[in-house]
Amino acid sequence: MDDHGAGARSDEHASLTFVGTATTLLRLGGFTLLTDPNFLRRGERVHLGYGLTSKRLTDPALSIGALPPLDVVLLSHLHGDHFDRVARRDLPRTPPVITTRHAAKRLQRWGFGGATGLATWEDWESTRAGERLRITSVPGRHGPAGVHRLLPPVMGSVLDLERNGQRILRVYVTGDTLRVPELRSIRDRFPDIDVMITHLGGTKVLGVLVTMDGRQGTDLVELIRPATVVPVHYDDYGVFRSPLEDFVAEMRRRGHDGRLRTVVRGDTVELAAFPHR
């Protein structure tokens, strides 16, 4: 890996490197983004609130020290398996952290002065050398109605990469959500999604499902109709009850396996825009 561990890329390049949990390194044109930074090691415990903890079952593929320089950190919500104590201690303070308003307030107290909180449908932009990256906060609900109020507010994100005024790639990061009615508005406002990065795992807390399992994840694919689906967040903690195989099997059963792009921790997949129906 050169360019600070990344490998040279052209202006046309877009890729995802899977670090683990919901942590990915996205290279979108000239922009480098880190999502949901979770760098605890295998065997360490994460705090989920209300005295609940869960043990990490895997190691992250990269350490914070191995990351390239970051333009943006994208954080779906402030939970211990998405922004852990290692990230709090070691992440650089310079890059902006785009997140919920709830999370931004706490991050600013922790010294992340660039933390920016977005309400649903608000956006943040950055431009350089003829390219524009726009991040729009979209709905997400981290559990059934009522139960979600006991968990940190969560957002999904739509990332639009534009070059010379023309959109060249649209990526939807679901965040930790269930397949709930609020997500219909994402398809209405953002058709033609090229890549959906899907948080799965069938996470259960005290027996209650709070992230999508294989069935719900496939339901969301059918709603959003992305060209490509990259699953993440499925086997790293004991509270994850629906393994990747559940999603893969359900996608194949419903005839959507052509959209599926799985990636092993530490590997990189190319992201591309596709003609849409």
PyMOL commands that set and color helices and strands:
alter all, ss='L'
color gray80, all
select helices_A, chain A and resi 64-66+85-90+101-109+147-150+181-189+214-224+244-253+257-259
alter helices_A, ss='H'
color red, helices_A
select strands_A, chain A and resi 14-20+23-28+31-35+45-49+52-55+72-74+97-100+115-118+123-128+131-138+156-163+166-173+195-199+204-205+208-209+228-232+268-270
alter strands_A, ss='S'
color yellow, strands_A
deselect
rebuild
show_as cartoon
